[in-house]
Amino acid sequence: MTLGDHKRHVLLSRSLEHASSFLTLHESGDFYVEGVPLITFDYVEPVDSVSTEEQIKEHDWLVITSHNGIYYFFEWLQQMNISSQVLKTLRIVTVGEKTRETLASYGFEVDFIPDVYDADSLADELIHTYKAQYPLLIKGTKSRAVIDEALTYFNIPFRSLVVYKTVTNWSEQERIKCLMETTTFDAFVFTSPSTIDAFLDMVGPLQGNWTSTPCFAIGKTTANYAEQIGFERVKLPNTYTLEGLAEAIQYFFKE
């Protein structure tokens, strides 16, 4: 397929201001990207057993898989009056370069990021390559349990600290419903299973030609969920990042 003379309409499940690669795509002249932040995040008071510097020091690895995990974990440290310097005793792993950059903005470097930017690869490398003994997992209320399950399977003790919650951004419901009623999208882009849930919460079940519209997912978990709820043409980028998604869309429509 070729781009032709008209712009391709793309629905992105987050704000354009937080997706520079899609803003570039939008400004290219070939695409019109509607960025709608379908989910939002908030701090949640942890109910887990970690509450002191000494308990943090018991761990050998700190595992943070998202930008939000970093932001709200450091907020938790501040709320608990725990110095972030306690993290100097831990090795740190994140998923992806953007998360690495976010952590660097707090003054910390990661010890590794997985070769493939997903929780499955992180768990495999953490266990088999780096021989983690007692990791601390920083999570949200809707975080997958892939790492937890892998650690449990190999009898590796760990703690989880849930520091943020993911919620449907209902303030965008009127906008997204209007868009779905008035626009024929050439592609949907989802950045997590939670964004798909929020989409369904606000507009209802898949209908009409939505199921056959190409659906670009940021990683395998999101892709599997998109297929599960009815999308028939789910696409994965080569690299599980927003940049990778934007490149995948350009390549797909230029074939």
Steps between C-alpha positions, in 0.01 A plus 500: 500500500611859442427823679322663209375855512306497826626491856474180698307549823665340803353470850774502765413400855701777662554873468709622207698725734631185668577320174752700300539232232126516426507878501766473229279250317208742530708786361636293209200582280402137441324429829249665728556368852229540763675463834251419775633416848268211581647428841646702782702418811501590866704427810371222721609447858683166503368229732806282446755401760781731385511813715856568615847557358620180663229298324600649164865413569403135538448485122762455232299629200247776444268420209302788345326436169344839424544875516204518739658244729808720531305820558270358766771293667704814563186671626452207740858535621431867573171420675681244718789741567743244356809636328531393138868436574394166645463385140878518459513161671284338229553416136224636278325368190243680285325425171609718209708809435228749592463347844878505534497872417226566756703327769809696399305822561484392866875446507515123463635269231363159411714188506323345203196522279375182330583435136127491422299771673244289686448339839558146370851582378576699814401206721709256297814712513452600864475136605738317267762761409517721808403239762274726705461383859236731653364768262262781588232548233344846458151468353165654419162356585463355149858386447537152356624221724750359249809580707331393824399167348846434355668573833252277682556218249874507567451533878658846514363714784387853420286789620252706298429864573186640331537878485257619231162421351378508142152641437283567197523866400126568491558868422581389144186291449297759309794572271583137423135409439463794262817401315385141459164617367637755253841369390598193303837410646764325293685376808463465875802520731490359853785529748376252763212261573367768736458743210294237316283450809449875528409521131234231546378662824437828320374394156361152558587170327668483160261551213482542125829535320693569820599135531664494157681833543874449554577509871857581602603379846813601690590145605395136505278530805301788351487322163367180656234693687398690187451170318312358796239776496444482125755694293580292192807683362736555792849629421817508710794739455856372476583693816241521778504878533292794378771571244476142381123527471522818292754337270283190466201711392705686242640176360158331493332774299789537259511132405 
